[in-house]
Amino acid sequence: MEVRKLGRNIPVLLVGIGGYGENYVKELLLEKKRDDFELAGVVDPYPEKSRLIGEIKKRNIPIYSTLDEFYECSNADYVCISSPIQYHCEQIIKVLNNSGSVLCEKPLTATVQEGRKIQKALQDTGQIVSIGYQWSFSKAIQSLKKDIIAGELGKPLRFRTMVVWPRGYSYYNRNDWAGRIKDSDGRWILDSVAGNATAHYIHNMFYITGEIIEKSSWPQIIQAELYRANDIENYDTAAARIFTDNGVELLYLATHASDEWVNPRFLYEFEKADVFFDQDKDCRIIARFKDGREKNYGNPYADPFEKIWITMDAVRGKCTYLCGVEAALPHVVCVNGLQEAAGIVNFPEEIIKTGKDKEWNDTVVCVEDIVDVFLDCYDKWKLPSELKAEWANSFGEISLTGYDYFPSKQK
């Protein structure tokens, strides 16, 4: 299909206006930083649940229950999707087949095979699919990645990332898919600390080691430990060592099972420099070179909705889009690999307690000393089982070379 010639105002459709989708409503409807688009409608089966439904109705913006209902009477060049994970694949492909381009919230899909379907649809339609990892659209990350590609920091060696974000009863009961592996209709969800809440930070390790701006490196070997404290289907705690196809070692540590916060921090080691970030100390990415120089790349959280406008410009043909399917699919493969590599281990009941998350004023399930264990793992580049944590289990490693289907045993 040929991309339609665009007039002055691009018709934009929002799919999902509750939860995180409310941010899109605010940015496009209330903030409206630009005047080169018009909101053609919103799609949501439960629009009344959105806190901004009044603003939408006040402006007489059409409301549809499904994409099919929208396409029966209208069309849009640009569609922003903030629906649950299990609907990403079918909705993205439907938009592409109706000559539209997409900005979809992370993750791309639940499974690698769904990602491959989207790749095929992209080839057939020639449209655009951006995935909303906002760090990937930030000036800080783009500047860092360009320096890496140019060889300014030398060869990437090993990266480590840690996040402790308490998530409690309200979080897991806010909808019918949080913490689920499949929905009631059998669709894969794989919602987890790695697949959703902290997806930005594991994706970023793949993204900045991609050989070009539009691509990421791929997980090749993975060793994973998955744990659960909450009463959910999937895991709320993950520790993994991953080797990429370009030989970089990644260590990832994340949990929701705590009443203490450790915001995202990372250390990326290169031949010529170490790159640091610690949100709790300083929201700037700093490179310290071995010759004594320092470079400040800035705050990766600045302008979190730049992804909307960069993708809109790409739809107009004014620029290339920065994080598409090729860049986002390695994270999906990694999350699938985590699930394949390790069984989910329940934390012993005697170390589980109930606490209070002061930031969200929510009751949370906590694992005693989980923060101390993870900080020790982070400092020593180790997994919990390697430090002999009493509750830890090791599952060995698996290869993800040529991995194309989840779960592989059903291939």
C-alpha angles and dihedrals in degrees: 000000000000120000110248118249107255126228126209096284119048114215107234127195125198117210110195118018100183128078110004089357088074087072089061091050090052094047098044102031109027103027095031095175092182137040101208096095141052129210105243095186148303130254121209131136090214105033094158089069091068114097088217098053090109092059091049093050092044089060093046092239110168115251121208131185096214141015089245090058090051094049092050090071109012148021140213135205093208127036126187112203122200099158127130116291096253092063099048097092099048093041095048092050092047090054092048091050089053092055095257133130124226144220105189126184118245137308103049092219140329095253140033093236090059089050090053090053089055091049089055092048090050091054091050097047106031092220130132131262118186122182116215104237092143095199088063090060095046123109089231096058094038091053092048093048093049090053091049092050090048090053095243093135097036125232116342110244114174136345132198130193132181132185129173110185117167112225118181146180095303091052095052093042099045092098141357097264107049110121092003128136095200134005125238090271093055098256116147114249105159091186109181145136088273099038098048126357098045096021091118093065100047090043090051092062090057094040100055092046092056114119093235133023094259096050141063132209116257131239110248106168124022135187113187142183117192124188139181133205101156124076094256138118098243133043127283096192129052138179121179144166113206132183116205127217089257093054102259117145114222127194117195126186123175139152143170093193099097142081090213123083126225106172120210115303131169144177118201114191120207133173093256104026149012118232117210136192129171116167092195091059108027129352092220131103108229127190117203111197123209090238090063099261124129129203125196112211094182136230115330090200093062114115097003092185096052083107089074095054098039090052091046089053089049090053087053090050093245097120143356120267116248108210116032136146095298090054097042102042095075089064089054090050089049093051090047089048092051090054092047096044100053140031117230110259120203114227112242111270092233093066096045118096139164119251142166125255102213095195095057096024089231136135111250137189110235136194114218114249094356091134093051091049093049093046088053090049090049094050094046099038090238140131119238092254090053090056090048097243106184094236097042127115129190123214102180122234138294134203120241095188107136091002107167109152138049121240094023094201089065093050 
